[in-house]
Amino acid sequence: MYRKSIQTDEAPAAIGPYSQAISTGETIYLSGQIPIDPATGQLISDDFEVQAHQVLKNLAAVARASGGSLADVVKLTVYLIDLGNFQILNAAFADHFDEPYPARSTIQVSALPLGAQVEIDAILVLPT
């Protein structure tokens, strides 16, 4: 099977032994992003809304590095430490995605790396 690692300095470096994304041709699997500022490597804020937008910016940077964009996202998995932030998350998604919106699962978890409040991974399918 064809697999190519995708890496960009416009998104945070991996904090473990994984790739920012893997291409298998037209399908790109983006690793989970948390709200890290790529320039500093630090969590950007304690504010959930700010964190959600940063995560989506980080995903967009990896999508661009793969030759795509957030418009090519077909599936998202969202991990929240508090489902009470669900409506704020929806508002952030409305700022970054257009219809038809990607499929999405949202899961509450007890903790995320570096104390983040949100992590999102994605699957893109590039146009042929």
N, C-alpha and C positions, 0 to 999 in steps of 0.2 A: 504494500500500500504506500502511496505517495504521501509524505508528510514534510512540511516545511515550517520551521519556526519563524514567527514574526516578532520583531522587536522594534521599539521606537523610544527615543529619548523624550518624546512629548507626553509620555505616560510614565507613571512610576515604575522603577525597576522591580522585577520580581523579588519578593522577600523570602524566597525559598527556591528549591530545585524544580522550577516549572517555567514554561514559556509564557509570554504575555498573550500569545495566540498561536494556534496551529492551523495551517492551511492544508486541506486535503484535496485541493483543486478549487472548485466553485464554493465549497462549504468551508467556512472559517469558524473555529471554536475559540472564543475569547475567554481567557481566564477571568476569575472574579476580580473586580477592581474595588478598592476601598478609597475613601476620600483623602488621598495623599497628594500633596503638591509635588509634581514631578521635579521641580527645581530644587526643593529643599529636602524631599524624602520624608517630610513630617505630615502628620494629620493636620488638616487645615483649620478646623474649627470644632467647637462643641455643639454648634447649632445644626439641627438635623437638616433643615432646608439647604443650608450651605453645603453640607456633606453630600446630600443627594445630587445637587447640581455638579459638584466636583467629580463624583463617581461617573456621571454621564459624560462629562467632558473627557475624562480619562478613557472611557470606552470609545468615544468618538475618535480620539487620537489613535488608538490601536486599530480601529476600523479603517481609518485613513491609511495607516501603514500597510494594511492588507490589500489596499486598492479599492476599498469600499467606503461606506458611510453608515450612519445610524439608519438611513433609509433602507438599507439592505438587511437589517436585523429582522429575523423571523421568530426568534424565541429568546426570552429573558428569564432568568431565575434571580429573584430578589430575596436577600436575607436581611431581615430587620431584627433588631433586639427589642423593638417595641412596636407592635401592630397598631398602636395608637397614632403612629405617624403615617398611616396608610393614605389619608387624604392629602397630606403634604407631598407624599411621594407621587400620587396621581397628578398633582399640579405640576410637579417638576417634569414628569413624563410628557404632559401636554405641551410643555415648552420645548422639548427636544425631539418629539416624534409626531409624525403626521399620519392620517388614516391612509391605508389600513394599518392600524396599530399592530405591533408584534404580539404574538401569544406571550403569556406571562404567568409565572407561578410566583407566589409570595409566601415566604416561610418565616415564622418567628423563631429565632435562635437565642440561646442564652448568652453568647458572647461572640465577638468577631476580633480578628487580629488588630493589634495596636489600640484597642478600645473604640474602634469605629462603630457607628450606629447602623451602617448600611453597607452591604456588599452586593454587587450585581455582576453576573456573568451573562454572556450572550452567544448566540449562534447567528452567523450571517450567511446568506447565500448570495454570491456575486452574480450579477447579470451576465448572460452568455452572449 
